[in-house]
Amino acid sequence: MPMNTIIVRMNKHEQKIFEEYAKMHDKPLSTIMKEALYKRIEDELDKESIRAYEADIQDDEVDVHSHEDMKKQLRL
């Protein structure tokens, strides 16, 4: 699959930091940047899922059971 190019502008200091980090992990800078962006997206999606879950709990739309209750229900 053909790869697209995105230009990221940075100053010399940023470039040095990012390139040293990529070298330290023995990965191309483009890979490091993609991984960082994927991680950021994943973190935001996780936070949104948690917020939605907590809102559902507040609205009594989720049944929450303790570990002990589950053991009793499962007869363990």
N, C-alpha and C positions, 0 to 999 in steps of 0.2 A: 504494500500500500504506500503510495507516495506521501511523504511527510511535508507539512506546511512549515513555514518559517514565521516566527513572531519576533519582533524587535523589542528588546527591553532596554530602556535607557537607565544608566547608572553612572555614578561618579567613580573616579579611580579607586577611592577607598572602598566603596561597596564592591567593586569588581575584584579587588584584591582579596577581600574577606570571602566572597563567594567562591572564587577560584581556589583559594587555599582549602576551604571546606570540602569542595568537590575532590580535590587532590587527596586530602586526608582520608576520604572514603573510597578512593579509587573508582570514581564514577564521573562521567561527563557532567559538566555544569547543567546542560539541558535536562538530564535525568534527575539531578538534584532538585532543580526548580519544579519539574513536573511532580515529583514525589511530594514536595512541600505543598504544592497547590492541592493535590489530591487529599493530603492529610488535613489541610484547612477545610476543604469541602466536607470531608467525612466528619470532622469535629463539629461543624455547624449543623449537619444533618442529625448527628447524635444529640446535640443540645436541643434541637427542635423536637425530636422524639421524646426526650425527657420532659420538656415543657408541656407537650401535649398529654403525656401520661399523667403528670402531676395535676394538670387541669381536669382530666377525667376523674382522678381520685377526689379532687375538691368538689366535683359535681356529682359524686356518688355513682359514677358510671363504671366503676371497677370494683370487683370484689377482692379484698385483700385478706389473705389468710396467714396466720402465723405458722411457723414450722411445726409447732406442737399440734395445731389443728389439722394440718395436712397428715401428720403421722397417725392421728386418730382416725381420720377419714380413710386412710389407706390400711388401717389396722396393723400398723408397724410397731 
